Amino acid sequence: MTPEPSELQELVRDLHRQGTAWLPAGCGSRLAWGPPVQPGPGQAEPLVLSTARLERIIEHSPGDFTVTVQAGMPLDALQAALAREGQWLALDRPWGPGAGSIGGLVARGLAGGYRQRYLGVRDQLIGITLMRSDGTVARAGGRVVKNVAGYDLMRLLCGSWGSLALITDVTLRTLPLPPLRQGLELGGPLERLGPLARWLLDSSLSPERIDWRRGAGAAAEALLVSLAGIQADTLEEQLRCLEERAAAAGVTAARLAPEALAQRLGDQELGGGPDPFWLLRLGVQPARLQSLLADPALAGIPLEMGAGSGLGWAWAPAASLQAGQVEGLRQRCRELGGHLSVLLQPAGSSLPAWLDAPSRPLIEAIKRQFDPKQQLARGRLPGIQPPR
């Protein structure tokens, strides 16, 4: 269902009275991610409620570097509108084809490589409006950067996967578009690239992103670095410093134009293909990331991982990866102080999307407060292992 903004609250109230299970959605491009959503009693499948008609910018304050936007607005459309004012959201397009909606981006809370310099989705949020399963509207934060009043509902909703409330609009921090950008691809053995990545993270340089990248069928990783600035000579100095350090470490360094770097990072071979495939979200402590990359379970699997965050993606066709390998990889991530989420898996595989978090009792208590009838995204509560 795709209601008009004026019809949304009354529709949600009707669904609450009827006890209907439903799934909040934006553009609907990634509804298959995560655990299968369970229908309610007497339902063949859960109702999908889309905010696709909530698609306008409510207020943009270029001087304050903030924008308030309805949750159904596509990310690409918002970035284009901000670019006309010389600004942007320092957020990655999510994995796969299409950028999806702003509400979906916040609900999943999966930040990409830009968090190296600009932090994650939750750190860009300064205000949020939500609608509970009974139609109650609540607001948190504000429309200015300095706002500390009230409960931190923004971070609670960020990464909730639609299980607590429907996000209707958000206020985000914007940044000036960097006038200059330059990429650098570092190639060589993992045992040489690893120390170089650690040096770069501890150096006085401030790259926008430092990403480990491996393409399909590639035998080794590459380290992709993005630098941005306002002065050409300063940017050139940083590039030369990196190139000299790479030469001393015995690895190659090739400059990439901004367009080539963006294409390299967005080159996800299986995004939206017709064949079944695996999509995994990985996370380990950054200091142990090199150990994960060297693990035989990941050999030959395409991946993209943030060197500074230890977070990233791995993906593979169904024929290239077995469920037992994924289970072993999940155990390895846990040994390294991290986690693994199965966002997509081939038909016939029934691995849990995620496992129980230590804070499961608290998560379930919050769920009962926000959604006592258990109507929203049934079976898709982060931190709670879904039933098979």
C-alpha positions as CSV (number, residue, x, y, z in Angstrom):
1,M,0.0,0.0,0.0
2,T,1.3,3.5,-0.9
3,P,-1.0,6.0,0.8
4,E,-1.0,9.8,0.4
5,P,0.7,11.6,3.3
6,S,-2.7,12.8,4.5
7,E,-4.0,9.3,4.6
8,L,-1.1,7.7,6.4
9,Q,-1.9,8.2,10.0
10,E,-5.5,7.0,9.7
11,L,-4.4,3.9,7.8
12,V,-1.9,3.0,10.5
13,R,-4.6,3.4,13.1
14,D,-6.9,1.1,11.2
15,L,-4.2,-1.5,10.9
16,H,-3.6,-1.3,14.6
17,R,-7.3,-1.8,15.4
18,Q,-7.4,-4.8,13.1
19,G,-4.2,-6.3,14.5
20,T,-2.7,-6.5,11.0
21,A,1.0,-7.3,10.7
22,W,2.8,-4.9,8.3
23,L,6.2,-4.0,7.1
24,P,7.4,-0.4,6.8
25,A,9.0,0.3,3.4
26,G,10.4,3.2,1.3
27,C,11.1,2.5,-2.3
28,G,10.9,-1.3,-1.7
29,S,14.2,-2.0,-3.3
30,R,15.6,-4.1,-0.4
31,L,12.7,-5.7,1.3
32,A,14.2,-9.1,0.8
33,W,17.2,-8.3,3.0
34,G,17.4,-9.9,6.4
35,P,15.1,-12.5,8.0
36,P,11.8,-13.3,6.2
37,V,9.0,-11.2,7.7
38,Q,6.2,-13.3,9.3
39,P,2.5,-12.7,8.6
40,G,0.1,-12.2,11.5
41,P,-2.7,-14.6,12.4
42,G,-5.0,-15.2,9.5
43,Q,-2.7,-13.4,7.0
44,A,-1.2,-15.1,4.0
45,E,1.7,-12.6,4.1
46,P,2.4,-9.3,5.9
47,L,1.1,-6.0,4.4
48,V,3.8,-3.8,3.0
49,L,3.2,-0.1,3.7
50,S,5.3,2.2,1.6
51,T,6.2,5.9,2.2
52,A,7.1,6.4,-1.5
53,R,4.7,9.3,-1.7
54,L,6.4,11.1,1.1
55,E,9.1,12.3,-1.2
56,R,9.8,16.0,-0.8
57,I,12.3,18.2,0.9
58,I,10.6,19.9,3.8
59,E,13.3,22.4,4.6
60,H,16.9,23.0,3.5
61,S,19.0,25.5,5.4
62,P,22.2,25.9,3.4
63,G,23.7,28.3,5.9
64,D,23.0,25.9,8.8
65,F,24.1,22.9,6.8
66,T,20.9,20.9,7.6
67,V,18.1,19.4,5.5
68,T,14.8,18.0,6.6
69,V,13.3,15.5,4.2
70,Q,10.4,13.1,4.0
71,A,11.4,9.4,4.5
72,G,10.3,8.2,1.0
73,M,12.5,10.6,-0.9
74,P,15.2,8.7,-3.0
75,L,18.7,9.2,-1.8
76,D,19.9,10.0,-5.4
77,A,17.2,12.7,-5.8
78,L,18.2,14.3,-2.5
79,Q,21.9,14.3,-3.4
80,A,21.1,15.9,-6.7
81,A,19.1,18.7,-5.0
82,L,21.8,19.3,-2.5
83,A,24.5,19.4,-5.1
84,R,22.8,22.4,-6.7
85,E,23.5,24.3,-3.5
86,G,27.1,23.0,-3.4
87,Q,26.4,20.5,-0.6
88,W,26.0,16.7,-0.1
89,L,25.1,14.0,2.5
90,A,28.3,12.2,3.4
91,L,26.7,8.8,3.1
92,D,27.3,5.9,0.7
93,R,24.7,4.5,-1.6
94,P,23.8,1.1,-0.2
95,W,25.0,-2.1,-1.7
96,G,23.3,-3.2,-4.9
97,P,21.4,-1.4,-7.7
98,G,19.5,1.8,-6.9
99,A,20.1,4.0,-3.9
100,G,16.8,3.4,-2.1
101,S,15.0,5.9,0.1
102,I,16.3,8.1,2.9
103,G,14.0,6.3,5.4
104,G,15.3,2.9,4.3
105,L,18.9,4.1,4.6
106,V,18.2,5.2,8.2
107,A,16.2,2.2,9.2
108,R,19.0,-0.2,8.1
109,G,21.7,2.0,9.5
110,L,24.4,0.4,7.4
111,A,27.1,2.9,6.8
112,G,29.8,2.5,4.1
113,G,33.3,3.6,3.6
114,Y,32.6,7.3,4.1
115,R,32.3,6.7,7.8
116,Q,36.2,6.7,7.9
117,R,36.0,10.5,7.9
118,Y,32.4,11.5,8.3
119,L,31.2,8.8,10.7
120,G,28.0,6.7,10.2
121,V,24.3,7.2,9.4
122,R,23.4,7.7,13.1
123,D,26.0,10.4,13.4
124,Q,24.4,12.4,10.5
125,L,21.0,12.4,12.1
126,I,19.9,15.4,14.1
127,G,16.2,15.0,14.1
128,I,13.5,12.3,13.3
129,T,9.7,12.0,13.2
130,L,8.2,8.6,13.6
131,M,4.8,7.0,13.7
132,R,4.2,4.1,16.1
133,S,2.2,1.1,15.3
134,D,-0.9,2.7,16.9
135,G,-0.6,5.8,14.8
136,T,1.0,7.9,17.5
137,V,3.4,10.5,16.1
138,A,6.6,11.4,18.0
139,R,9.5,13.6,17.3
140,A,13.1,13.6,18.6
141,G,16.0,16.0,18.1
142,G,15.4,19.1,16.1
143,R,16.5,21.0,13.0
144,V,19.7,22.4,14.3
145,V,23.0,20.7,14.9
146,K,23.2,21.6,18.6
147,N,20.3,19.8,20.1
148,V,20.6,17.5,23.1
149,A,17.1,17.6,24.6
150,G,14.9,14.5,25.1
151,Y,15.5,10.7,24.6
152,D,17.8,9.7,21.8
153,L,15.1,8.1,19.7
154,M,17.2,8.9,16.6
155,R,19.9,6.3,17.3
156,L,17.2,3.9,18.6
157,L,15.4,4.0,15.3
158,C,18.6,3.9,13.2
159,G,19.3,0.3,12.5
160,S,15.9,-0.9,13.8
161,W,14.9,-2.4,10.4
162,G,11.3,-1.2,10.7
163,S,10.7,-3.2,13.8
164,L,9.9,-0.3,16.2
165,A,8.1,2.4,14.2
166,L,7.6,3.9,10.7
167,I,10.0,6.7,10.0
168,T,8.2,9.6,8.3
169,D,10.9,12.3,8.1
170,V,14.4,13.0,9.2
171,T,16.7,16.0,9.6
172,L,20.3,15.4,8.5
173,R,23.6,17.2,8.6
174,T,24.9,18.3,5.2
175,L,28.5,19.2,4.2
176,P,30.1,21.3,1.5
177,L,30.9,19.4,-1.6
178,P,34.7,18.9,-1.8
179,P,36.0,20.9,-4.9
180,L,38.8,18.4,-5.4
181,R,38.9,14.6,-5.1
182,Q,41.6,12.1,-6.0
183,G,41.7,8.3,-5.6
184,L,44.7,6.0,-5.2
185,E,44.7,2.2,-5.7
186,L,47.4,0.4,-3.7
187,G,48.2,-3.2,-4.8
188,G,50.4,-5.9,-3.5
189,P,50.5,-8.8,-1.1
190,L,48.3,-8.7,2.0
191,E,51.3,-8.9,4.3
192,R,52.6,-5.6,2.8
193,L,49.3,-3.8,2.4
194,G,48.3,-4.5,6.0
195,P,51.1,-2.5,7.6
196,L,50.6,0.3,5.1
197,A,46.9,0.5,6.0
198,R,47.7,0.7,9.7
199,W,50.3,3.4,9.1
200,L,47.7,5.4,7.1
201,L,45.1,5.1,9.8
202,D,47.6,6.4,12.4
203,S,49.1,9.1,10.2
204,S,48.2,12.8,10.1
205,L,46.5,12.3,6.7
206,S,42.7,12.4,6.7
207,P,41.4,10.3,3.7
208,E,37.6,10.3,3.1
209,R,37.8,6.5,2.9
210,I,40.2,3.6,3.1
211,D,38.6,0.5,1.7
212,W,39.9,-3.0,1.1
213,R,38.4,-4.2,-2.2
214,R,38.5,-7.6,-3.9
215,G,36.7,-8.3,-7.2
216,A,35.1,-11.5,-8.3
217,G,37.9,-14.1,-9.2
218,A,40.6,-11.8,-7.9
219,A,43.5,-13.5,-6.1
220,A,44.4,-10.6,-3.9
221,E,43.0,-7.4,-2.3
222,A,43.6,-3.9,-3.2
223,L,43.5,-0.9,-0.9
224,L,41.5,2.0,-2.3
225,V,42.0,5.5,-0.8
226,S,40.0,8.6,-1.5
227,L,41.4,12.0,-0.6
228,A,39.5,15.3,-0.8
229,G,40.4,18.9,-0.2
230,I,40.1,22.5,-1.3
231,Q,43.7,23.2,-2.3
232,A,45.4,21.4,-5.2
233,D,48.9,21.7,-3.7
234,T,47.8,20.2,-0.4
235,L,46.1,17.3,-2.1
236,E,49.1,16.7,-4.3
237,E,51.4,16.7,-1.2
238,Q,49.3,14.0,0.4
239,L,49.2,11.9,-2.7
240,R,53.0,12.1,-3.0
241,C,53.4,11.2,0.6
242,L,51.3,8.1,0.1
243,E,53.1,7.1,-3.1
244,E,56.5,7.4,-1.4
245,R,55.3,5.3,1.5
246,A,53.8,2.7,-0.9
247,A,57.1,2.5,-2.8
248,A,59.0,2.0,0.4
249,A,56.6,-0.8,1.4
250,G,57.0,-2.5,-1.9
251,V,53.5,-2.1,-3.2
252,T,52.2,-0.4,-6.4
253,A,50.3,2.9,-6.4
254,A,48.0,4.0,-9.2
255,R,46.1,7.3,-9.2
256,L,42.4,7.1,-10.0
257,A,40.1,10.0,-11.1
258,P,37.1,10.5,-8.9
259,E,34.8,8.9,-11.5
260,A,37.1,5.8,-11.8
261,L,37.3,5.5,-8.0
262,A,33.5,5.7,-7.6
263,Q,33.0,3.1,-10.3
264,R,35.5,0.8,-8.7
265,L,33.8,1.0,-5.3
266,G,30.3,0.6,-6.9
267,D,31.3,-2.4,-9.1
268,Q,29.2,-5.0,-7.3
269,E,29.1,-7.7,-9.9
270,L,26.0,-9.5,-8.5
271,G,23.8,-6.6,-7.5
272,G,20.3,-7.2,-8.8
273,G,21.2,-10.2,-11.0
274,P,18.6,-12.9,-11.6
275,D,20.7,-15.7,-10.1
276,P,20.5,-16.5,-6.3
277,F,23.4,-15.3,-4.4
278,W,24.8,-14.6,-0.9
279,L,25.1,-11.1,0.6
280,L,26.9,-11.0,3.9
281,R,27.5,-8.0,6.2
282,L,30.8,-8.5,8.1
283,G,32.3,-6.7,11.1
284,V,35.4,-7.3,13.1
285,Q,37.7,-5.2,15.3
286,P,39.8,-3.1,12.8
287,A,43.0,-4.4,14.3
288,R,42.0,-7.9,13.4
289,L,40.7,-7.2,9.9
290,Q,43.9,-8.4,8.2
291,S,43.4,-11.8,9.9
292,L,39.9,-12.0,8.5
293,L,41.0,-11.1,5.0
294,A,43.6,-13.9,5.1
295,D,41.1,-16.5,6.2
296,P,40.7,-19.3,3.7
297,A,36.9,-19.1,4.1
298,L,37.0,-15.8,2.2
299,A,39.4,-16.9,-0.5
300,G,38.1,-15.7,-3.9
301,I,35.0,-14.1,-2.5
302,P,34.3,-10.5,-3.6
303,L,34.3,-8.1,-0.7
304,E,34.6,-4.5,0.3
305,M,35.7,-3.6,3.9
306,G,36.4,-0.4,5.6
307,A,40.0,-0.4,7.0
308,G,39.2,2.0,9.8
309,S,35.8,0.5,10.8
310,G,36.3,-3.2,10.2
311,L,32.8,-3.2,8.6
312,G,31.9,-4.2,5.1
313,W,30.3,-6.6,2.6
314,A,31.0,-9.9,1.0
315,W,28.9,-11.4,-1.8
316,A,29.0,-14.5,-4.0
317,P,26.9,-16.7,-6.3
318,A,25.1,-19.6,-4.7
319,A,27.5,-22.0,-6.5
320,S,30.6,-20.3,-5.1
321,L,29.7,-20.5,-1.4
322,Q,28.1,-23.1,0.7
323,A,26.0,-22.7,3.9
324,G,28.6,-24.5,5.9
325,Q,31.3,-22.1,4.8
326,V,29.1,-19.1,5.8
327,E,28.6,-20.7,9.3
328,G,32.4,-21.2,9.6
329,L,33.0,-17.6,8.5
330,R,30.4,-16.4,11.1
331,Q,32.3,-18.3,13.8
332,R,35.6,-16.8,12.7
333,C,34.1,-13.3,12.8
334,R,33.0,-14.0,16.4
335,E,36.4,-15.2,17.3
336,L,37.8,-11.9,16.1
337,G,35.4,-9.9,18.2
338,G,32.9,-9.3,15.5
339,H,29.8,-10.5,13.8
340,L,28.3,-11.7,10.5
341,S,24.8,-11.0,9.2
342,V,23.2,-12.9,6.3
343,L,21.2,-10.4,4.4
344,L,20.5,-12.5,1.3
345,Q,20.9,-16.2,0.8
346,P,19.9,-18.7,-1.9
347,A,16.6,-20.5,-1.7
348,G,16.8,-23.7,0.4
349,S,19.3,-22.2,2.8
350,S,17.9,-21.3,6.2
351,L,20.8,-19.7,8.1
352,P,19.7,-17.1,10.7
353,A,20.2,-13.6,9.4
354,W,21.7,-12.7,12.8
355,L,22.2,-14.2,16.2
356,D,21.0,-13.2,19.7
357,A,22.7,-10.2,21.1
358,P,23.8,-10.2,24.8
359,S,21.2,-7.4,25.3
360,R,18.3,-9.5,24.0
361,P,16.0,-9.0,27.1
362,L,16.4,-5.2,26.8
363,I,15.7,-5.3,23.0
364,E,12.6,-7.3,23.6
365,A,11.4,-4.9,26.3
366,I,11.8,-1.9,24.0
367,K,9.9,-3.8,21.3
368,R,7.0,-4.4,23.6
369,Q,6.8,-0.7,24.5
370,F,6.9,0.5,20.9
371,D,4.8,-2.3,19.3
372,P,2.8,-4.2,22.0
373,K,0.8,-6.1,19.4
374,Q,3.9,-7.3,17.6
375,Q,2.7,-5.9,14.2
376,L,5.8,-4.3,12.7
377,A,8.3,-6.4,10.8
378,R,7.5,-9.6,12.7
379,G,10.5,-11.8,13.0
380,R,12.9,-9.0,11.9
381,L,14.1,-7.6,15.2
382,P,17.8,-6.8,15.2
383,G,19.7,-8.6,18.0
384,I,17.1,-11.3,18.2
385,Q,17.7,-14.6,16.3
386,P,14.7,-15.1,14.1
387,P,12.8,-18.4,14.3
388,R,13.6,-20.8,11.5
